Amino acid sequence: FDLNRMAKEQATALEKIIERQSPNGGFAWFPGGKESWYMTQYILEGLGHLDRLGVKSINDDARVVRLIDNAVQFIDEQLIDYYNELKRRKVDMDKDNLSPIVIHYLYTRSFFMNYPIEGDLKKVVKTFLQQTDDYWLNKGIYQEGMITLALHRMDESPKTIKKIIKSLKERSIRNKERGMYWKLDAGYYWYQLPIESHALMIEVFDEVAEDEKIVEELKVWLLKAKQATHWKTTKSTAAAVYALLMNG
């Protein structure tokens, strides 16, 4: 690697991200567009991954810290607004209100537990965390993995975590040549993408289940997928690279 070139490209990319953050902390899909709850979380998720990999500039650069401060505040406000809208519409809060964006919030927010969850936010987060106990099943592999990691990092529902891990193992396919994988329903939405889903499973079995053997089998499938076809997008490539690098 040309380290000078990499450093320059990293600085350029960082400048672009900083420029594109709106005053309210959110990010749009395109410059000048309306802030997107999902896109803001996706950028925060990426920064959380870099922090976990030990990339120093995440905590050492005051501009990045400020970006994260504002983005975390934005997604917290989005969750509270979402909850208040459910209440305004008199939606039964005992039923399943765990939408994909809420599950993605819980996962993304779990990277930033140094920001306190208190006041109204604490009540709202608690409500959705409690719903994971009853409604995690049939959310799909990707979202179930996100729920597991969020519960683990937030010190919630160890029984539910065990149930999800057990269920994931039971539904997996293990093959000597191809490693360990799942039959995934590929689709258009962000939570129906096979490479990202599989990469997240490596995160789950590495961090939560702490099962090295399974992690290695999962990595085999990921590398075979690269050999057989390719990781189709920059998004899936970033997820795959993170999964392969996170534990050496």
C-alpha positions in Angstrom: 0.0 0.0 0.0 1.1 3.6 -0.7 0.5 5.0 2.8 0.8 8.7 1.6 -1.9 8.1 -1.0 -4.1 6.3 1.5 -3.8 9.1 4.0 -4.6 11.7 1.4 -7.7 9.7 0.2 -8.8 9.2 3.8 -8.6 13.0 4.5 -10.5 13.8 1.3 -13.3 11.3 2.1 -13.5 12.7 5.7 -13.8 16.2 4.4 -16.7 15.2 2.1 -18.6 13.5 4.9 -18.1 16.5 7.2 -19.3 18.9 4.5 -22.4 16.9 3.9 -23.7 16.8 7.4 -26.7 19.1 7.9 -26.8 21.6 10.8 -29.3 19.3 12.6 -26.8 16.4 12.5 -28.5 14.4 9.8 -27.3 13.2 6.4 -29.2 13.1 3.2 -28.8 10.5 0.4 -27.6 13.2 -1.9 -26.1 16.7 -1.2 -29.0 19.2 -0.7 -31.6 16.5 -0.1 -33.7 16.0 3.0 -32.0 14.3 5.9 -32.5 10.6 6.1 -32.8 8.7 9.4 -31.4 5.5 7.7 -28.5 7.2 5.9 -27.4 9.0 9.1 -27.4 5.7 11.0 -25.5 4.0 8.2 -22.7 6.6 8.4 -22.7 6.3 12.2 -22.6 2.5 11.9 -19.5 2.8 9.6 -17.8 5.1 12.1 -18.6 2.6 14.8 -16.9 -0.2 12.8 -13.8 1.9 12.3 -13.7 2.6 16.0 -13.9 -1.1 16.8 -11.1 -1.7 14.4 -8.9 0.7 16.3 -8.8 3.5 13.7 -7.4 6.3 15.9 -8.7 9.2 13.9 -12.3 8.4 15.1 -11.6 9.6 18.6 -8.5 11.8 17.9 -10.0 14.2 15.4 -12.2 16.8 17.0 -14.2 17.2 13.7 -15.1 13.5 13.7 -16.1 13.7 17.4 -18.3 16.7 16.6 -19.8 14.9 13.6 -20.7 11.9 15.8 -22.1 14.1 18.6 -24.5 15.7 16.2 -25.4 12.6 14.3 -26.2 10.6 17.6 -28.4 13.5 18.7 -30.2 13.4 15.4 -31.0 9.7 15.4 -32.1 9.9 19.1 -34.5 12.6 18.2 -35.8 10.6 15.2 -36.5 7.6 17.5 -38.4 9.8 19.9 -40.4 11.4 17.1 -41.2 7.9 15.7 -42.4 6.7 19.1 -44.5 9.9 19.6 -46.1 9.4 16.2 -47.1 5.9 17.2 -48.7 7.2 20.4 -50.5 10.0 18.5 -52.0 7.4 16.1 -53.0 5.4 19.2 -51.1 2.3 18.1 -51.1 -0.6 20.6 -47.6 -0.4 22.1 -47.9 -4.0 23.3 -48.0 -5.2 19.7 -45.0 -5.5 17.3 -43.7 -2.0 16.5 -40.2 -3.2 15.8 -39.8 -1.8 12.3 -36.5 -2.4 10.5 -35.4 1.3 11.1 -35.9 0.9 14.8 -33.9 -2.3 14.9 -31.2 -0.6 12.9 -31.3 2.3 15.4 -30.7 -0.1 18.3 -27.8 -1.7 16.6 -26.2 1.6 15.5 -26.7 3.2 18.9 -25.0 0.2 20.6 -21.7 1.4 19.2 -22.0 4.6 21.1 -22.9 3.7 24.6 -20.6 6.4 25.9 -23.5 8.8 25.0 -26.0 8.5 27.9 -29.5 7.1 27.1 -31.6 9.1 29.6 -34.9 11.0 30.1 -37.5 10.4 27.4 -35.0 8.5 25.2 -34.5 5.9 28.0 -38.2 5.2 28.2 -38.5 4.9 24.4 -35.4 2.7 24.0 -36.6 0.4 26.9 -40.0 0.0 25.2 -38.5 -1.2 22.0 -35.8 -3.4 23.7 -38.6 -5.1 25.6 -40.4 -5.8 22.3 -37.4 -7.7 21.0 -38.2 -10.5 23.6 -41.5 -11.3 22.0 -41.0 -10.3 18.3 -37.4 -11.1 17.3 -38.4 -14.3 15.5 -39.2 -14.0 11.8 -37.5 -10.7 11.5 -34.9 -12.2 9.1 -31.3 -13.2 9.7 -29.9 -9.6 9.4 -32.3 -8.0 11.8 -32.1 -10.8 14.3 -28.3 -10.4 14.3 -28.7 -6.6 14.9 -31.1 -7.3 17.8 -28.6 -9.8 19.3 -25.7 -7.3 19.2 -27.8 -4.4 20.5 -29.1 -6.5 23.5 -25.6 -7.7 24.2 -24.0 -4.3 24.2 -26.8 -2.7 26.2 -26.8 -5.5 28.8 -30.4 -6.5 28.2 -32.3 -9.8 27.9 -29.6 -12.6 28.2 -32.3 -15.2 27.7 -33.5 -13.7 24.4 -29.8 -13.5 23.2 -29.4 -17.3 23.9 -32.6 -18.1 22.1 -31.6 -16.1 19.0 -28.1 -17.7 18.9 -29.6 -21.2 19.3 -32.1 -20.5 16.5 -29.4 -19.1 14.2 -27.3 -22.2 14.6 -30.3 -24.5 14.0 -31.2 -22.7 10.7 -27.7 -22.6 9.4 -26.3 -24.9 6.7 -22.8 -26.3 7.1 -20.7 -27.6 4.2 -17.1 -28.8 4.2 -16.3 -26.9 1.0 -18.5 -23.8 1.4 -18.3 -23.3 5.2 -21.4 -22.2 7.2 -24.2 -20.1 5.8 -27.9 -19.5 5.6 -30.5 -19.6 2.9 -31.2 -15.9 2.7 -34.1 -14.2 1.0 -32.4 -11.7 -1.2 -34.4 -8.5 -1.9 -34.4 -4.8 -2.6 -34.4 -3.5 1.0 -31.2 -2.9 3.0 -32.1 -5.7 5.4 -32.4 -8.3 2.6 -28.8 -8.1 1.3 -26.9 -11.4 1.5 -23.3 -10.3 1.9 -24.2 -7.7 4.6 -26.4 -10.2 6.4 -23.6 -12.8 6.4 -20.9 -10.3 7.5 -23.2 -9.4 10.5 -23.4 -13.0 11.5 -19.6 -13.1 11.8 -19.9 -10.1 14.1 -22.6 -11.9 16.2 -20.7 -15.2 16.5 -17.4 -13.4 17.2 -18.6 -10.8 19.8 -21.7 -12.5 21.4 -21.4 -16.3 21.0 -17.5 -16.1 21.1 -17.4 -19.3 18.9 -14.1 -19.2 17.0 -14.9 -22.4 15.0 -18.1 -21.0 13.6 -16.5 -17.7 12.9 -13.9 -19.4 10.7 -16.6 -21.4 8.9 -18.5 -18.2 8.2 -15.4 -16.5 6.8 -14.9 -19.5 4.4 -18.3 -18.8 2.9 -17.6 -15.1 2.6 -14.4 -15.7 0.8 -15.9 -18.3 -1.4 -18.7 -15.8 -2.3 -16.0 -13.4 -3.5 -14.3 -16.1 -5.6 -17.5 -17.5 -7.1 -19.1 -14.2 -8.0 -18.1 -11.0 -6.3 -19.2 -8.7 -3.5 -21.6 -6.7 -5.6 -21.5 -3.2 -4.1 -19.1 -0.9 -2.2 -21.6 -1.3 0.8 -21.3 -5.1 0.8 -17.5 -4.9 0.3 -17.2 -2.6 3.3 -19.3 -5.0 5.4 -17.3 -8.0 4.3 -13.9 -6.3 4.9 -15.0 -5.3 8.4 -16.2 -8.9 9.2 -12.8 -10.3 8.0 -10.7 -7.8 9.9 -12.6 -7.5 13.2 -10.8 -10.4 15.0 -7.5 -10.8 13.1 
